[in-house]
Amino acid sequence: MIKKTRICELLGIEYPIFQGGMAWVATGELAAAVSEAGALGIIGSGQAPADWLRREISKVKATTQKPFGVNVMLMSPFVDEVMQVILEEQVPVITTGAGNPGKYVPGLKEIGTKVIPVVASVALAKRLEKVGVDALIAEGMESGGHIGEISTMPLIPQVVDAVKIPVIAAGGIVDGRGLVAALALGAEGVQMGTRFMCAEECMISPLVKDKIIKAKDRSTVITGRSTGHPVRCIDNHFTREFEQHEKEGMDAAELERMGQGRLRLAMVDGDLENGSLMAGQIAGAVKKIEPAAQIVQDVMQSAEREYCRLTAFFGKR
Ligand code: TUI
């Protein structure tokens, strides 16, 4: 079995696997199941208000004693009250996305919450290490949702070389091959989103899970480059309509308005044509719905198999 990495020791988890903190997807039920399985379950607070987050945290605490996390979407209008709940509930780990969490770091560190921002560039990685964050998630543009511009393969080694703190790789990872590849690039763990969307404990519409299982390698597209907020989703009526408006030069504010409420429409209401089906490029490799614990076990077991295959390839020393 793979030895524990620095990230396992830092967080007190058994396996170096994070479940992405996806807005409207990663509820307390999913996070609890992933944490109980020995990985890190993360509640996705997205643009939800503080009382929603408090309820989800209590679900996790009622189900598992193991460490869990909360993802804070820094563009949320409720970001300050969400941070307040995190402090009050003494959440063990937070990840952040879509911005720079620098100003919140001192307060969180004071109560011992580990802070692990998502970065999509070397520049932000270096800045955040100086602020005192505990680790980083380097997320390639293969990921679903709001993304940066660099792919996982070039991003990970460049971030690893730029900082001393542990780096978690995200974007395009679905199984043990991805975990071994991430470790080879110098990362000390992986974050997976799309595969955990198809966990049994994930509360999204079953229609969305089915859509992911039917997805192929070229099923996702990026919209919103013209607004400065590129987003990767499975291609549907909404993405085509959005692209058409972008081509016709609709202004960024109007395009942003067009996107509002679409993620909920997809994930909760199961509207496959008018909703925003945020998912990563690896969707084509997700084959079935299974319990979160089985996903965690499968990733660890297939990583070990792949490692043995590589050992045979390089020969014994
Ligand atoms: O945050 C994500 N992925 C997301 S957030 C989200 S909710 C949303 N809904 C509608 C429109 C936009 C978002 C869906 N998916 N991933 C983490 C991530 N963070 N990816 C990229 C970044 C990022 C981008 C720019 C982090 C920092 C940054 O710049 C900060 C700075 O100040 O330089």
Boltz pocket constraint, residues with backbone or C-beta under 6 A from the ligand:
constraints:
  - pocket:
      binder: B
      contacts: [[A, 23], [A, 46], [A, 73], [A, 96], [A, 97], [A, 98], [A, 99], [A, 100], [A, 118], [A, 119], [A, 120], [A, 124], [A, 139], [A, 144], [A, 145], [A, 146], [A, 147], [A, 148], [A, 229], [A, 231], [A, 259], [A, 263], [A, 278]]
      max_distance: 6.0
